[in-house]
Amino acid sequence: MLILSRKVNEKIMIGDDISVSIIEVRGDQVRLGVDAPRSVKVFRQEVFDAIKAENRAAAESKPKLPDIDLG
């Protein structure tokens, strides 16, 4: 893990086209701005974890097929 110190209005670059800006520091909270191409999905960790769990549950569930009367 790379650990960097930044001040308000300073940026961190990830590759050529993703930047993370420090917008505000207030107490123990930091507001970040992420500028990335639309093709790059950006999520808070807790949202990302919830999406992964939901996808995993959907993949593990067995679809219920309708009963068909062949007679």
N, C-alpha and C positions, 0 to 999 in steps of 0.2 A: 504494500500500500504506500502510495506517495502522499506525504503530508506537506501541505503548503500553508503559509501564512499570507493572508490578503487583507486589504483594507477596503472600506466602502468605495465603490466605483471602480475597483480593480477587477480584472478578469483572469480566468484560467482557460486556456485553449486545450481542446481535446481534438487531436487531428487538425485538419485544415478548416473544418466547417462547423464545429461545435464549440460554443463558448459558454462559460458559467460566470455570471457577474455577481458580485456581492452588492446587494441593493441596500440592505440595512442591517445593523446589529443593534439589538435592543435587549439588554439583560442577557439571558441565556438562549435567546433565539436569534437566528440568522436568516434573513430573507435572501433567497437566491433567484436569479433570473437565468433561464437556460435558453440559449438561441441555437436551434438545431434545424436541419432540413426536416420537412414534413414526413419523410420516409423513416426518420428515427423516432421511435416511441420512447417517451420520457414519462416515468411514473415515480410517485413516492414509493418507498420500499413496502409499506403496509398495503398499498393498492396492488403492487406487483405480486406480493405474496398471495393476496386474495384471488387474483386472476389465475395464478398458477394452481392454487388449491381447487378452484372451480373447474378448471380445465382437466385436472387430474381426476376429479370426481366424475365428470362427464365421460371421460375415457374409460373409467372402470365400471360404469353402470351398464346393465344389460337392457337393451330396448325390449319392451313388451310388445310382441307381435299380436295382432288381432286374431281371435279364433275364427277359423274358416270352416263352415259346414260343407263338407264334400259330398253329402249324401242326398 
